[in-house]
Protein backbone atom coordinates (compact mmCIF):
# COMPACT_ATOMS: atom_id res chain seq x y z
CA UNK A 1 0.00 0.00 0.00
CA UNK A 2 1.39 3.38 -1.03
CA UNK A 3 1.26 6.52 1.11
CA UNK A 4 -2.06 8.29 1.02
CA UNK A 5 -4.05 5.08 0.75
CA UNK A 6 -3.34 4.45 -2.94
CA UNK A 7 -2.88 0.78 -3.69
CA UNK A 8 0.21 -0.11 -5.70
CA UNK A 9 -0.54 -1.54 -9.10
CA UNK A 10 -0.07 -5.27 -9.29
CA UNK A 11 1.86 -6.24 -12.40
CA UNK A 12 -0.21 -8.33 -14.76
CA UNK A 13 1.17 -11.59 -16.06
CA UNK A 14 2.81 -11.23 -19.42
CA UNK A 15 0.80 -12.97 -22.09
CA UNK A 16 2.68 -11.67 -25.10
CA UNK A 17 5.00 -14.67 -25.24
CA UNK A 18 2.15 -17.15 -24.96
CA UNK A 19 0.21 -15.35 -27.69
CA UNK A 20 3.20 -15.39 -30.03
CA UNK A 21 3.71 -19.11 -29.47
CA UNK A 22 0.03 -20.00 -29.93
CA UNK A 23 -0.28 -17.91 -33.08
CA UNK A 24 3.26 -18.37 -34.37
CA UNK A 25 3.33 -22.17 -34.51
CA UNK A 26 0.32 -22.56 -36.86
CA UNK A 27 1.44 -19.60 -38.97
CA UNK A 28 4.97 -21.01 -39.24
CA UNK A 29 3.54 -24.37 -40.29
CA UNK A 30 1.37 -22.64 -42.89
CA UNK A 31 4.30 -20.67 -44.33
CA UNK A 32 7.15 -23.16 -44.14
CA UNK A 33 5.24 -26.44 -44.01
CA UNK A 34 4.57 -26.83 -47.75
CA UNK A 35 8.25 -26.15 -48.47
CA UNK A 36 9.47 -29.10 -46.41
CA UNK A 37 6.50 -31.47 -46.60
CA UNK A 38 6.89 -34.66 -48.54
CA UNK A 39 4.14 -36.34 -50.50
CA UNK A 40 1.29 -37.49 -48.24
CA UNK A 41 0.37 -40.31 -50.61
CA UNK A 42 1.85 -43.77 -50.08
CA UNK A 43 4.75 -44.77 -52.36
CA UNK A 44 3.83 -46.16 -55.74
CA UNK A 45 2.92 -49.82 -55.44
CA UNK A 46 2.71 -49.74 -51.64
CA UNK A 47 -0.47 -50.70 -49.86
CA UNK A 48 -2.36 -47.76 -48.32
CA UNK A 49 -3.17 -48.63 -44.69
CA UNK A 50 -5.96 -46.32 -43.49
CA UNK A 51 -6.21 -44.84 -39.99
CA UNK A 52 -2.95 -46.30 -38.72
CA UNK A 53 -1.52 -44.98 -35.41
CA UNK A 54 1.83 -43.14 -35.33
CA UNK A 55 4.83 -45.26 -36.26
CA UNK A 56 6.37 -47.00 -39.23
CA UNK A 57 7.61 -43.81 -40.90
CA UNK A 58 4.42 -41.86 -40.13
CA UNK A 59 5.00 -39.59 -37.08
CA UNK A 60 1.26 -38.83 -36.81
CA UNK A 61 -0.05 -41.98 -38.43
CA UNK A 62 -2.21 -42.15 -41.54
CA UNK A 63 -5.65 -40.78 -42.33
CA UNK A 64 -8.77 -42.51 -43.60
CA UNK A 65 -7.31 -42.64 -47.12
CA UNK A 66 -3.97 -44.03 -46.00
CA UNK A 67 -2.12 -40.70 -46.44
CA UNK A 68 0.57 -39.48 -44.07
CA UNK A 69 -1.10 -37.14 -41.55
CA UNK A 70 2.13 -35.27 -40.78
CA UNK A 71 2.59 -34.34 -44.44
CA UNK A 72 -1.06 -33.34 -44.69
CA UNK A 73 -0.79 -31.08 -41.62
CA UNK A 74 2.28 -29.39 -43.13
CA UNK A 75 0.38 -28.77 -46.37
CA UNK A 76 -3.02 -27.78 -44.95
CA UNK A 77 -2.24 -24.44 -43.29
CA UNK A 78 -2.13 -22.06 -46.29
CA UNK A 79 -5.64 -23.04 -47.32
CA UNK A 80 -7.49 -22.25 -44.11
CA UNK A 81 -5.33 -19.36 -42.84
CA UNK A 82 -4.95 -17.73 -46.25
CA UNK A 83 -8.68 -17.87 -46.94
CA UNK A 84 -9.48 -16.48 -43.48
CA UNK A 85 -7.02 -13.60 -43.84
CA UNK A 86 -8.29 -12.80 -47.34
CA UNK A 87 -11.92 -12.77 -46.16
CA UNK A 88 -11.01 -10.41 -43.31
CA UNK A 89 -9.17 -8.05 -45.65
CA UNK A 90 -12.16 -7.99 -47.99
CA UNK A 91 -14.56 -7.32 -45.12
CA UNK A 92 -12.55 -4.44 -43.66
CA UNK A 93 -11.63 -2.97 -47.05
CA UNK A 94 -15.33 -2.53 -47.81
CA UNK A 95 -16.82 -2.25 -44.31
CA UNK A 96 -14.63 0.53 -42.90
CA UNK A 97 -15.24 3.03 -45.76
CA UNK A 98 -18.97 2.25 -45.74
CA UNK A 99 -19.14 2.82 -41.98
CA UNK A 100 -17.30 6.12 -42.27
CA UNK A 101 -19.53 7.16 -45.16
CA UNK A 102 -22.68 6.43 -43.17
CA UNK A 103 -21.36 8.29 -40.12
CA UNK A 104 -20.31 11.38 -42.02
CA UNK A 105 -23.10 11.65 -44.59
CA UNK A 106 -26.59 13.09 -44.47
CA UNK A 107 -29.33 11.10 -42.78
CA UNK A 108 -30.83 9.95 -46.10
CA UNK A 109 -27.49 8.50 -47.24
CA UNK A 110 -26.88 7.00 -43.80
CA UNK A 111 -30.26 5.24 -43.87
CA UNK A 112 -29.77 3.99 -47.43
CA UNK A 113 -26.33 2.51 -46.66
CA UNK A 114 -27.24 0.89 -43.36
CA UNK A 115 -30.62 -0.51 -44.45
CA UNK A 116 -29.00 -2.05 -47.51
CA UNK A 117 -26.37 -3.67 -45.32
CA UNK A 118 -29.07 -4.91 -42.93
CA UNK A 119 -30.47 -7.05 -45.74
CA UNK A 120 -27.08 -8.72 -46.11
CA UNK A 121 -26.68 -9.00 -42.34
CA UNK A 122 -29.89 -11.05 -42.14
CA UNK A 123 -28.44 -13.84 -44.32
CA UNK A 124 -27.15 -16.86 -42.34
CA UNK A 125 -23.56 -17.60 -43.28
CA UNK A 126 -23.90 -21.36 -43.64
CA UNK A 127 -27.07 -20.94 -45.72
CA UNK A 128 -25.15 -18.75 -48.16
CA UNK A 129 -22.36 -21.33 -48.40
CA UNK A 130 -24.89 -24.15 -48.83
CA UNK A 131 -26.53 -22.22 -51.69
CA UNK A 132 -23.16 -21.72 -53.37
CA UNK A 133 -22.34 -25.40 -52.99
CA UNK A 134 -25.74 -26.42 -54.38
CA UNK A 135 -25.13 -24.26 -57.47
CA UNK A 136 -21.68 -25.79 -57.92
CA UNK A 137 -19.83 -22.64 -56.81
CA UNK A 138 -17.21 -24.30 -54.66
CA UNK A 139 -13.54 -23.73 -54.04
CA UNK A 140 -11.33 -21.27 -52.23
CA UNK A 141 -12.34 -18.21 -54.24
CA UNK A 142 -16.05 -18.62 -53.50
CA UNK A 143 -15.38 -19.34 -49.82
CA UNK A 144 -13.26 -16.21 -49.53
CA UNK A 145 -15.73 -14.01 -51.42
CA UNK A 146 -18.76 -15.24 -49.46
CA UNK A 147 -17.13 -15.10 -46.02
CA UNK A 148 -15.64 -11.65 -46.70
CA UNK A 149 -18.91 -10.22 -48.01
CA UNK A 150 -20.81 -11.51 -44.98
CA UNK A 151 -18.44 -9.56 -42.68
CA UNK A 152 -19.07 -6.19 -44.34
CA UNK A 153 -22.35 -5.30 -42.52
CA UNK A 154 -21.17 -5.93 -38.92
CA UNK A 155 -17.87 -4.16 -39.60
CA UNK A 156 -19.66 -1.16 -41.12
CA UNK A 157 -22.06 -0.98 -38.15
CA UNK A 158 -19.12 -1.13 -35.70
CA UNK A 159 -17.26 1.67 -37.48
CA UNK A 160 -20.38 3.82 -37.81
CA UNK A 161 -21.23 3.39 -34.12
CA UNK A 162 -17.70 4.26 -33.00
CA UNK A 163 -17.58 7.26 -35.32
CA UNK A 164 -20.91 8.57 -33.96
CA UNK A 165 -19.81 8.40 -30.30
CA UNK A 166 -20.37 11.77 -28.55
CA UNK A 167 -16.70 12.40 -27.79
CA UNK A 168 -15.72 11.56 -31.34
CA UNK A 169 -18.38 13.78 -32.89
CA UNK A 170 -17.30 16.74 -30.75
CA UNK A 171 -13.76 16.43 -32.07
CA UNK A 172 -15.02 16.03 -35.63
CA UNK A 173 -17.13 19.18 -35.41
CA UNK A 174 -14.15 21.10 -34.02
CA UNK A 175 -11.97 19.95 -36.93
CA UNK A 176 -14.65 20.96 -39.42
CA UNK A 177 -14.86 24.43 -37.87
CA UNK A 178 -11.11 24.72 -38.36
CA UNK A 179 -11.61 24.19 -42.09
CA UNK A 180 -10.41 20.60 -42.45
CA UNK A 181 -12.03 18.59 -45.23
CA UNK A 182 -13.89 15.28 -45.15
CA UNK A 183 -10.85 13.22 -46.12
CA UNK A 184 -8.68 14.69 -43.36
CA UNK A 185 -11.36 14.30 -40.71
CA UNK A 186 -12.53 10.81 -41.57
CA UNK A 187 -9.56 9.09 -43.17
CA UNK A 188 -6.81 10.58 -41.01
CA UNK A 189 -8.22 11.63 -37.66
CA UNK A 190 -11.00 9.04 -37.29
CA UNK A 191 -8.76 6.28 -38.59
CA UNK A 192 -6.50 6.78 -35.56
CA UNK A 193 -9.42 7.04 -33.15
CA UNK A 194 -11.02 3.87 -34.48
CA UNK A 195 -7.83 1.80 -34.49
CA UNK A 196 -8.48 0.29 -31.04
CA UNK A 197 -12.10 -0.86 -31.60
CA UNK A 198 -11.23 -2.17 -35.06
CA UNK A 199 -8.24 -4.11 -33.70
CA UNK A 200 -10.39 -5.59 -30.93
CA UNK A 201 -13.04 -6.56 -33.44
CA UNK A 202 -10.42 -8.05 -35.77
CA UNK A 203 -9.23 -10.50 -33.15
CA UNK A 204 -12.76 -11.76 -32.49
CA UNK A 205 -13.80 -11.62 -36.14
CA UNK A 206 -10.78 -13.70 -37.15
CA UNK A 207 -12.18 -16.49 -34.99
CA UNK A 208 -15.68 -16.00 -36.44
CA UNK A 209 -14.47 -16.23 -40.04
CA UNK A 210 -12.21 -19.16 -39.25
CA UNK A 211 -15.14 -20.96 -37.59
CA UNK A 212 -17.39 -20.25 -40.59
CA UNK A 213 -14.86 -21.52 -43.12
CA UNK A 214 -13.96 -24.52 -40.99
CA UNK A 215 -17.66 -25.36 -40.59
CA UNK A 216 -18.18 -25.11 -44.35
CA UNK A 217 -15.29 -27.46 -45.04
CA UNK A 218 -16.36 -29.74 -42.20
CA UNK A 219 -19.83 -30.03 -43.75
CA UNK A 220 -18.39 -30.65 -47.20
CA UNK A 221 -19.59 -27.28 -48.60
CA UNK A 222 -16.21 -25.90 -49.55
CA UNK A 223 -13.00 -27.59 -50.55
CA UNK A 224 -12.90 -31.14 -51.98
CA UNK A 225 -12.63 -34.04 -49.57
CA UNK A 226 -9.08 -34.82 -50.75
CA UNK A 227 -7.80 -31.36 -49.74
CA UNK A 228 -5.17 -31.26 -46.95
CA UNK A 229 -7.02 -28.32 -45.36
CA UNK A 230 -7.05 -28.73 -41.56
CA UNK A 231 -10.85 -28.49 -41.34
CA UNK A 232 -11.26 -31.06 -44.10
CA UNK A 233 -8.91 -33.40 -42.24
CA UNK A 234 -11.09 -33.14 -39.14
CA UNK A 235 -14.23 -33.90 -41.15
CA UNK A 236 -12.71 -36.82 -43.05
CA UNK A 237 -11.28 -38.53 -39.97
CA UNK A 238 -13.97 -37.75 -37.37
CA UNK A 239 -15.39 -41.27 -37.56
CA UNK A 240 -11.95 -42.72 -36.74
CA UNK A 241 -11.34 -40.42 -33.77
CA UNK A 242 -10.77 -43.20 -31.24
CA UNK A 243 -8.85 -45.35 -33.73
CA UNK A 244 -6.52 -42.60 -34.99
CA UNK A 245 -7.01 -39.50 -32.76
CA UNK A 246 -3.95 -37.63 -34.10
CA UNK A 247 -5.63 -37.15 -37.49
CA UNK A 248 -8.38 -35.15 -35.77
CA UNK A 249 -6.80 -33.64 -32.65
CA UNK A 250 -3.68 -32.19 -34.31
CA UNK A 251 -5.48 -30.06 -36.94
CA UNK A 252 -8.20 -29.18 -34.40
CA UNK A 253 -5.52 -28.06 -31.93
CA UNK A 254 -3.87 -25.91 -34.58
CA UNK A 255 -7.15 -24.17 -35.42
CA UNK A 256 -7.84 -23.55 -31.73
CA UNK A 257 -4.29 -22.29 -31.21
CA UNK A 258 -4.73 -19.72 -34.00
CA UNK A 259 -7.97 -18.37 -32.52
CA UNK A 260 -6.69 -18.10 -28.94
CA UNK A 261 -3.31 -16.72 -29.98
CA UNK A 262 -4.82 -14.03 -32.22
CA UNK A 263 -7.14 -12.76 -29.46
CA UNK A 264 -4.39 -12.81 -26.82
CA UNK A 265 -2.06 -10.90 -29.12
CA UNK A 266 -4.67 -8.22 -29.86
CA UNK A 267 -5.44 -7.86 -26.13
CA UNK A 268 -1.75 -7.50 -25.36
CA UNK A 269 -1.18 -4.89 -28.05
CA UNK A 270 -4.16 -2.84 -26.86
CA UNK A 271 -2.97 -3.05 -23.24
CA UNK A 272 0.48 -1.81 -24.27
CA UNK A 273 -1.07 1.02 -26.28
CA UNK A 274 -3.22 2.05 -23.31
CA UNK A 275 -0.24 1.98 -20.93
CA UNK A 276 1.88 4.20 -23.18
CA UNK A 277 -0.72 6.96 -23.17
C-alpha positions as CSV (number, residue, x, y, z in Angstrom):
1,X,0.0,0.0,0.0
2,X,1.4,3.4,-1.0
3,X,1.3,6.5,1.1
4,X,-2.1,8.3,1.0
5,X,-4.0,5.1,0.7
6,X,-3.3,4.4,-2.9
7,X,-2.9,0.8,-3.7
8,X,0.2,-0.1,-5.7
9,X,-0.5,-1.5,-9.1
10,X,-0.1,-5.3,-9.3
11,X,1.9,-6.2,-12.4
12,X,-0.2,-8.3,-14.8
13,X,1.2,-11.6,-16.1
14,X,2.8,-11.2,-19.4
15,X,0.8,-13.0,-22.1
16,X,2.7,-11.7,-25.1
17,X,5.0,-14.7,-25.2
18,X,2.2,-17.2,-25.0
19,X,0.2,-15.3,-27.7
20,X,3.2,-15.4,-30.0
21,X,3.7,-19.1,-29.5
22,X,0.0,-20.0,-29.9
23,X,-0.3,-17.9,-33.1
24,X,3.3,-18.4,-34.4
25,X,3.3,-22.2,-34.5
26,X,0.3,-22.6,-36.9
27,X,1.4,-19.6,-39.0
28,X,5.0,-21.0,-39.2
29,X,3.5,-24.4,-40.3
30,X,1.4,-22.6,-42.9
31,X,4.3,-20.7,-44.3
32,X,7.1,-23.2,-44.1
33,X,5.2,-26.4,-44.0
34,X,4.6,-26.8,-47.7
35,X,8.3,-26.2,-48.5
36,X,9.5,-29.1,-46.4
37,X,6.5,-31.5,-46.6
38,X,6.9,-34.7,-48.5
39,X,4.1,-36.3,-50.5
40,X,1.3,-37.5,-48.2
41,X,0.4,-40.3,-50.6
42,X,1.9,-43.8,-50.1
43,X,4.7,-44.8,-52.4
44,X,3.8,-46.2,-55.7
45,X,2.9,-49.8,-55.4
46,X,2.7,-49.7,-51.6
47,X,-0.5,-50.7,-49.9
48,X,-2.4,-47.8,-48.3
49,X,-3.2,-48.6,-44.7
50,X,-6.0,-46.3,-43.5
51,X,-6.2,-44.8,-40.0
52,X,-2.9,-46.3,-38.7
53,X,-1.5,-45.0,-35.4
54,X,1.8,-43.1,-35.3
55,X,4.8,-45.3,-36.3
56,X,6.4,-47.0,-39.2
57,X,7.6,-43.8,-40.9
58,X,4.4,-41.9,-40.1
59,X,5.0,-39.6,-37.1
60,X,1.3,-38.8,-36.8
61,X,0.0,-42.0,-38.4
62,X,-2.2,-42.2,-41.5
63,X,-5.7,-40.8,-42.3
64,X,-8.8,-42.5,-43.6
65,X,-7.3,-42.6,-47.1
66,X,-4.0,-44.0,-46.0
67,X,-2.1,-40.7,-46.4
68,X,0.6,-39.5,-44.1
69,X,-1.1,-37.1,-41.5
70,X,2.1,-35.3,-40.8
71,X,2.6,-34.3,-44.4
72,X,-1.1,-33.3,-44.7
73,X,-0.8,-31.1,-41.6
74,X,2.3,-29.4,-43.1
75,X,0.4,-28.8,-46.4
76,X,-3.0,-27.8,-45.0
77,X,-2.2,-24.4,-43.3
78,X,-2.1,-22.1,-46.3
79,X,-5.6,-23.0,-47.3
80,X,-7.5,-22.2,-44.1
81,X,-5.3,-19.4,-42.8
82,X,-5.0,-17.7,-46.2
83,X,-8.7,-17.9,-46.9
84,X,-9.5,-16.5,-43.5
85,X,-7.0,-13.6,-43.8
86,X,-8.3,-12.8,-47.3
87,X,-11.9,-12.8,-46.2
88,X,-11.0,-10.4,-43.3
89,X,-9.2,-8.0,-45.6
90,X,-12.2,-8.0,-48.0
91,X,-14.6,-7.3,-45.1
92,X,-12.5,-4.4,-43.7
93,X,-11.6,-3.0,-47.1
94,X,-15.3,-2.5,-47.8
95,X,-16.8,-2.3,-44.3
96,X,-14.6,0.5,-42.9
97,X,-15.2,3.0,-45.8
98,X,-19.0,2.3,-45.7
99,X,-19.1,2.8,-42.0
100,X,-17.3,6.1,-42.3
101,X,-19.5,7.2,-45.2
102,X,-22.7,6.4,-43.2
103,X,-21.4,8.3,-40.1
104,X,-20.3,11.4,-42.0
105,X,-23.1,11.7,-44.6
106,X,-26.6,13.1,-44.5
107,X,-29.3,11.1,-42.8
108,X,-30.8,10.0,-46.1
109,X,-27.5,8.5,-47.2
110,X,-26.9,7.0,-43.8
111,X,-30.3,5.2,-43.9
112,X,-29.8,4.0,-47.4
113,X,-26.3,2.5,-46.7
114,X,-27.2,0.9,-43.4
115,X,-30.6,-0.5,-44.5
116,X,-29.0,-2.1,-47.5
117,X,-26.4,-3.7,-45.3
118,X,-29.1,-4.9,-42.9
119,X,-30.5,-7.1,-45.7
120,X,-27.1,-8.7,-46.1
121,X,-26.7,-9.0,-42.3
122,X,-29.9,-11.1,-42.1
123,X,-28.4,-13.8,-44.3
124,X,-27.2,-16.9,-42.3
125,X,-23.6,-17.6,-43.3
126,X,-23.9,-21.4,-43.6
127,X,-27.1,-20.9,-45.7
128,X,-25.2,-18.8,-48.2
129,X,-22.4,-21.3,-48.4
130,X,-24.9,-24.1,-48.8
131,X,-26.5,-22.2,-51.7
132,X,-23.2,-21.7,-53.4
133,X,-22.3,-25.4,-53.0
134,X,-25.7,-26.4,-54.4
135,X,-25.1,-24.3,-57.5
136,X,-21.7,-25.8,-57.9
137,X,-19.8,-22.6,-56.8
138,X,-17.2,-24.3,-54.7
139,X,-13.5,-23.7,-54.0
140,X,-11.3,-21.3,-52.2
141,X,-12.3,-18.2,-54.2
142,X,-16.1,-18.6,-53.5
143,X,-15.4,-19.3,-49.8
144,X,-13.3,-16.2,-49.5
145,X,-15.7,-14.0,-51.4
146,X,-18.8,-15.2,-49.5
147,X,-17.1,-15.1,-46.0
148,X,-15.6,-11.7,-46.7
149,X,-18.9,-10.2,-48.0
150,X,-20.8,-11.5,-45.0
151,X,-18.4,-9.6,-42.7
152,X,-19.1,-6.2,-44.3
153,X,-22.4,-5.3,-42.5
154,X,-21.2,-5.9,-38.9
155,X,-17.9,-4.2,-39.6
156,X,-19.7,-1.2,-41.1
157,X,-22.1,-1.0,-38.1
158,X,-19.1,-1.1,-35.7
159,X,-17.3,1.7,-37.5
160,X,-20.4,3.8,-37.8
161,X,-21.2,3.4,-34.1
162,X,-17.7,4.3,-33.0
163,X,-17.6,7.3,-35.3
164,X,-20.9,8.6,-34.0
165,X,-19.8,8.4,-30.3
166,X,-20.4,11.8,-28.6
167,X,-16.7,12.4,-27.8
168,X,-15.7,11.6,-31.3
169,X,-18.4,13.8,-32.9
170,X,-17.3,16.7,-30.7
171,X,-13.8,16.4,-32.1
172,X,-15.0,16.0,-35.6
173,X,-17.1,19.2,-35.4
174,X,-14.1,21.1,-34.0
175,X,-12.0,19.9,-36.9
176,X,-14.6,21.0,-39.4
177,X,-14.9,24.4,-37.9
178,X,-11.1,24.7,-38.4
179,X,-11.6,24.2,-42.1
180,X,-10.4,20.6,-42.4
181,X,-12.0,18.6,-45.2
182,X,-13.9,15.3,-45.2
183,X,-10.9,13.2,-46.1
184,X,-8.7,14.7,-43.4
185,X,-11.4,14.3,-40.7
186,X,-12.5,10.8,-41.6
187,X,-9.6,9.1,-43.2
188,X,-6.8,10.6,-41.0
189,X,-8.2,11.6,-37.7
190,X,-11.0,9.0,-37.3
191,X,-8.8,6.3,-38.6
192,X,-6.5,6.8,-35.6
193,X,-9.4,7.0,-33.1
194,X,-11.0,3.9,-34.5
195,X,-7.8,1.8,-34.5
196,X,-8.5,0.3,-31.0
197,X,-12.1,-0.9,-31.6
198,X,-11.2,-2.2,-35.1
199,X,-8.2,-4.1,-33.7
200,X,-10.4,-5.6,-30.9
201,X,-13.0,-6.6,-33.4
202,X,-10.4,-8.0,-35.8
203,X,-9.2,-10.5,-33.1
204,X,-12.8,-11.8,-32.5
205,X,-13.8,-11.6,-36.1
206,X,-10.8,-13.7,-37.1
207,X,-12.2,-16.5,-35.0
208,X,-15.7,-16.0,-36.4
209,X,-14.5,-16.2,-40.0
210,X,-12.2,-19.2,-39.2
211,X,-15.1,-21.0,-37.6
212,X,-17.4,-20.2,-40.6
213,X,-14.9,-21.5,-43.1
214,X,-14.0,-24.5,-41.0
215,X,-17.7,-25.4,-40.6
216,X,-18.2,-25.1,-44.3
217,X,-15.3,-27.5,-45.0
218,X,-16.4,-29.7,-42.2
219,X,-19.8,-30.0,-43.7
220,X,-18.4,-30.6,-47.2
221,X,-19.6,-27.3,-48.6
222,X,-16.2,-25.9,-49.6
223,X,-13.0,-27.6,-50.6
224,X,-12.9,-31.1,-52.0
225,X,-12.6,-34.0,-49.6
226,X,-9.1,-34.8,-50.7
227,X,-7.8,-31.4,-49.7
228,X,-5.2,-31.3,-47.0
229,X,-7.0,-28.3,-45.4
230,X,-7.0,-28.7,-41.6
231,X,-10.8,-28.5,-41.3
232,X,-11.3,-31.1,-44.1
233,X,-8.9,-33.4,-42.2
234,X,-11.1,-33.1,-39.1
235,X,-14.2,-33.9,-41.1
236,X,-12.7,-36.8,-43.1
237,X,-11.3,-38.5,-40.0
238,X,-14.0,-37.7,-37.4
239,X,-15.4,-41.3,-37.6
240,X,-12.0,-42.7,-36.7
241,X,-11.3,-40.4,-33.8
242,X,-10.8,-43.2,-31.2
243,X,-8.9,-45.3,-33.7
244,X,-6.5,-42.6,-35.0
245,X,-7.0,-39.5,-32.8
246,X,-4.0,-37.6,-34.1
247,X,-5.6,-37.2,-37.5
248,X,-8.4,-35.1,-35.8
249,X,-6.8,-33.6,-32.6
250,X,-3.7,-32.2,-34.3
251,X,-5.5,-30.1,-36.9
252,X,-8.2,-29.2,-34.4
253,X,-5.5,-28.1,-31.9
254,X,-3.9,-25.9,-34.6
255,X,-7.2,-24.2,-35.4
256,X,-7.8,-23.6,-31.7
257,X,-4.3,-22.3,-31.2
258,X,-4.7,-19.7,-34.0
259,X,-8.0,-18.4,-32.5
260,X,-6.7,-18.1,-28.9
261,X,-3.3,-16.7,-30.0
262,X,-4.8,-14.0,-32.2
263,X,-7.1,-12.8,-29.5
264,X,-4.4,-12.8,-26.8
265,X,-2.1,-10.9,-29.1
266,X,-4.7,-8.2,-29.9
267,X,-5.4,-7.9,-26.1
268,X,-1.7,-7.5,-25.4
269,X,-1.2,-4.9,-28.0
270,X,-4.2,-2.8,-26.9
271,X,-3.0,-3.0,-23.2
272,X,0.5,-1.8,-24.3
273,X,-1.1,1.0,-26.3
274,X,-3.2,2.1,-23.3
275,X,-0.2,2.0,-20.9
276,X,1.9,4.2,-23.2
277,X,-0.7,7.0,-23.2
